[in-house]
């Protein structure tokens, strides 16, 4: 996943700006289909126009931004069709990656899964009392799903999954509650039992539930 890490002060202005803009797209600060005007962004992000162009072209190559030639840039739109495509792609990638990761799983991998789930579960409990923090939830949700596939043996697969997860999370900003908590717990238990088939069923239910929730709140067309 892509997060600002205070332990890495060596991040260049371009890298830091890229992370900030990418995060603002994921969390809706920069609205879907909204024009990205370089002059106003220069003030908002403290970056030069040339650096902004490099960042936006990079984000366009990842699918977070649409480059409109001479017309400039805009935030990638959201739609039911796009959500369904991302959901199916995530299921495809994560099913395969979990199968391989569970097969090769060892004690170190189990530790990563348990630790990642502990942080996610604590975050989900806090949501019930203090309200949602989508950025924190995304961080620990992403870390947990990455931990599940972290022994799959393919760095490229994990990186591709991370990008798809971030695009998918644009549609998961509203927390779904107890069903999600139980599904995450069940995924952890399947991992510890090396039950890849059970995990795939739960993951499909988990993702299908998010699609149903996102399409049911009237945000998408």
PyMOL commands that set and color helices and strands:
alter all, ss='L'
color gray80, all
select helices_A, chain A and resi 13-26+38-45+49-62+69-71+80-104+107-130+134-148+155-169+178-193+196-216
alter helices_A, ss='H'
color red, helices_A
select strands_A, chain A and resi 35-36+65-67+73-75
alter strands_A, ss='S'
color yellow, strands_A
deselect
rebuild
show_as cartoon
